[in-house]
Structures are given as C-alpha cells and as structure tokens.
Amino acid sequence: MLDLNKKYQINDKIVLRKIDTKCWALNIENGNQYRLNDVSYFILDSFREVASVIDVISLMQKEYSVDKERLIADCSSMLQTAVNKNILKEV
C-alpha cells in the first residue's frame, strides 16, 4: 500500500488524453499506451501538479459518493500500478 502522504506527479514523458469517453495515458518516449477508464483518468489528471495521495482521495470523495476506505484501497492499487509503469513519479 502506498504512503498516503507521499507526493506524486505525472511523469514528464506521459501525456493524458481524453476524447469523448475514451481515455489514455501515452508515453511519448517509448510509445506505450495505457487505456484508462474515467475514474483512472480523473485520478491521474489530479497529479498534473504535485499532489499527495490523500489530497487526491479528498478530491475523489467530493466527486464520487464512495466510502473513504474503499477509495484508499482502490486508489492505492491503481496508483501503485501507475508508479510501476512510470506513469507517475514520486517527488
């Protein structure tokens, strides 16, 4: 599980794109494309500027009616994947 107080930002080599209901994270260095759903896009978009995990969870609570514990579990899993794929970087 990620430290909720750690701060992350979108990697400089990642571009987020949304066209209608389709969302992607594109790595402009190696061409990798990651298909995202609306929630994943919202989470990653929240890291365009440096933000802590807990800050993004607070944003999510305002946007979606979901229990905080559920948000923490789901966001932690998604963010760990984003860190592992170098979509997010720790700052």
Phi and psi in degrees as GROMACS dihedral restraints (atoms count N, CA, C in turn):
[ dihedral_restraints ]
;  ai    aj    ak    al  type     phi  dphi    fc
    3     4     5     6     1   -73.0    20    10
    4     5     6     7     1   150.0    20    10
    6     7     8     9     1   -70.4    20    10
    7     8     9    10     1   121.3    20    10
    9    10    11    12     1   -66.2    20    10
   10    11    12    13     1   -19.2    20    10
   12    13    14    15     1   -93.7    20    10
   13    14    15    16     1    -8.4    20    10
   15    16    17    18     1   -66.8    20    10
   16    17    18    19     1   148.2    20    10
   18    19    20    21     1  -107.8    20    10
   19    20    21    22     1   140.8    20    10
   21    22    23    24     1  -133.3    20    10
   22    23    24    25     1   163.9    20    10
   24    25    26    27     1  -149.9    20    10
   25    26    27    28     1   153.9    20    10
   27    28    29    30     1   -59.6    20    10
   28    29    30    31     1   135.5    20    10
   30    31    32    33     1   -59.8    20    10
   31    32    33    34     1   142.4    20    10
   33    34    35    36     1   -58.3    20    10
   34    35    36    37     1   -23.8    20    10
   36    37    38    39     1   -92.3    20    10
   37    38    39    40     1     5.3    20    10
   39    40    41    42     1  -108.1    20    10
   40    41    42    43     1   134.1    20    10
   42    43    44    45     1  -120.1    20    10
   43    44    45    46     1   127.3    20    10
   45    46    47    48     1   -92.4    20    10
   46    47    48    49     1   136.1    20    10
   48    49    50    51     1  -135.2    20    10
   49    50    51    52     1   142.4    20    10
   51    52    53    54     1  -138.4    20    10
   52    53    54    55     1   122.9    20    10
   54    55    56    57     1  -127.0    20    10
   55    56    57    58     1   114.3    20    10
   57    58    59    60     1    55.1    20    10
   58    59    60    61     1  -113.8    20    10
   60    61    62    63     1  -104.0    20    10
   61    62    63    64     1     4.9    20    10
   63    64    65    66     1  -100.6    20    10
   64    65    66    67     1   134.1    20    10
   66    67    68    69     1  -131.2    20    10
   67    68    69    70     1   143.7    20    10
   69    70    71    72     1  -142.6    20    10
   70    71    72    73     1   156.0    20    10
   72    73    74    75     1  -115.1    20    10
   73    74    75    76     1   122.3    20    10
   75    76    77    78     1  -112.6    20    10
   76    77    78    79     1   129.5    20    10
   78    79    80    81     1   -91.8    20    10
   79    80    81    82     1   110.9    20    10
   81    82    83    84     1   -76.4    20    10
   82    83    84    85     1   -10.9    20    10
   84    85    86    87     1   -83.6    20    10
   85    86    87    88     1   -47.3    20    10
   87    88    89    90     1  -115.0    20    10
   88    89    90    91     1    -0.7    20    10
   90    91    92    93     1    82.7    20    10
   91    92    93    94     1    -0.4    20    10
   93    94    95    96     1   -63.3    20    10
   94    95    96    97     1   139.5    20    10
   96    97    98    99     1  -122.1    20    10
   97    98    99   100     1   136.5    20    10
   99   100   101   102     1  -123.0    20    10
  100   101   102   103     1   117.9    20    10
  102   103   104   105     1   -77.1    20    10
  103   104   105   106     1   135.8    20    10
  105   106   107   108     1  -122.9    20    10
  106   107   108   109     1   151.8    20    10
  108   109   110   111     1   -90.8    20    10
  109   110   111   112     1   176.0    20    10
  111   112   113   114     1   -60.1    20    10
  112   113   114   115     1   -38.8    20    10
  114   115   116   117     1   -69.1    20    10
  115   116   117   118     1   -45.0    20    10
  117   118   119   120     1   -61.2    20    10
  118   119   120   121     1   -40.7    20    10
  120   121   122   123     1   -61.7    20    10
  121   122   123   124     1   -45.6    20    10
  123   124   125   126     1   -58.0    20    10
  124   125   126   127     1   -44.7    20    10
  126   127   128   129     1   -62.9    20    10
  127   128   129   130     1   -52.2    20    10
  129   130   131   132     1   -63.9    20    10
  130   131   132   133     1   -39.1    20    10
  132   133   134   135     1   -60.9    20    10
  133   134   135   136     1   -29.5    20    10
  135   136   137   138     1   -67.9    20    10
  136   137   138   139     1   -15.2    20    10
  138   139   140   141     1  -102.1    20    10
  139   140   141   142     1    17.8    20    10
  141   142   143   144     1   -60.5    20    10
  142   143   144   145     1   -37.4    20    10
  144   145   146   147     1  -105.5    20    10
  145   146   147   148     1   157.6    20    10
  147   148   149   150     1   -57.6    20    10
  148   149   150   151     1   131.1    20    10
  150   151   152   153     1  -151.0    20    10
  151   152   153   154     1   152.1    20    10
  153   154   155   156     1   -87.2    20    10
  154   155   156   157     1   159.5    20    10
  156   157   158   159     1   -59.7    20    10
  157   158   159   160     1   -42.4    20    10
  159   160   161   162     1   -65.5    20    10
  160   161   162   163     1   -33.3    20    10
  162   163   164   165     1   -63.2    20    10
  163   164   165   166     1   -42.6    20    10
  165   166   167   168     1   -68.7    20    10
  166   167   168   169     1   -37.9    20    10
  168   169   170   171     1   -62.6    20    10
  169   170   171   172     1   -38.9    20    10
  171   172   173   174     1   -62.8    20    10
  172   173   174   175     1   -41.3    20    10
  174   175   176   177     1   -61.3    20    10
  175   176   177   178     1   -41.7    20    10
  177   178   179   180     1   -63.7    20    10
  178   179   180   181     1   -39.4    20    10
  180   181   182   183     1   -62.7    20    10
  181   182   183   184     1   -34.7    20    10
  183   184   185   186     1   -72.1    20    10
  184   185   186   187     1   -33.6    20    10
  186   187   188   189     1   -83.1    20    10
  187   188   189   190     1   -37.4    20    10
  189   190   191   192     1  -125.3    20    10
  190   191   192   193     1   147.7    20    10
  192   193   194   195     1   -91.4    20    10
  193   194   195   196     1    80.2    20    10
  195   196   197   198     1  -133.8    20    10
  196   197   198   199     1   145.1    20    10
  198   199   200   201     1   -59.0    20    10
  199   200   201   202     1   138.3    20    10
  201   202   203   204     1   -58.5    20    10
  202   203   204   205     1   -40.7    20    10
  204   205   206   207     1   -63.4    20    10
  205   206   207   208     1   -39.3    20    10
  207   208   209   210     1   -65.4    20    10
  208   209   210   211     1   -42.4    20    10
  210   211   212   213     1   -61.0    20    10
  211   212   213   214     1   -43.9    20    10
  213   214   215   216     1   -60.4    20    10
  214   215   216   217     1   -46.7    20    10
  216   217   218   219     1   -64.1    20    10
  217   218   219   220     1   -48.3    20    10
  219   220   221   222     1   -67.9    20    10
  220   221   222   223     1   -43.4    20    10
  222   223   224   225     1   -65.8    20    10
  223   224   225   226     1   -41.1    20    10
  225   226   227   228     1   -60.2    20    10
  226   227   228   229     1   -43.3    20    10
  228   229   230   231     1   -63.9    20    10
  229   230   231   232     1   -47.7    20    10
  231   232   233   234     1   -64.8    20    10
  232   233   234   235     1   -43.1    20    10
  234   235   236   237     1   -67.8    20    10
  235   236   237   238     1   -35.9    20    10
  237   238   239   240     1   -63.1    20    10
  238   239   240   241     1   -40.2    20    10
  240   241   242   243     1   -63.1    20    10
  241   242   243   244     1   -43.3    20    10
  243   244   245   246     1   -63.2    20    10
  244   245   246   247     1   -37.9    20    10
  246   247   248   249     1   -67.6    20    10
  247   248   249   250     1   -45.2    20    10
  249   250   251   252     1   -61.8    20    10
  250   251   252   253     1   -31.5    20    10
  252   253   254   255     1   -93.7    20    10
  253   254   255   256     1     9.0    20    10
  255   256   257   258     1    60.8    20    10
  256   257   258   259     1    30.5    20    10
  258   259   260   261     1   -81.6    20    10
  259   260   261   262     1   -40.1    20    10
  261   262   263   264     1  -110.1    20    10
  262   263   264   265     1   148.9    20    10
  264   265   266   267     1  -126.0    20    10
  265   266   267   268     1   144.2    20    10
  267   268   269   270     1   -77.1    20    10
  268   269   270   271     1   138.3    20    10
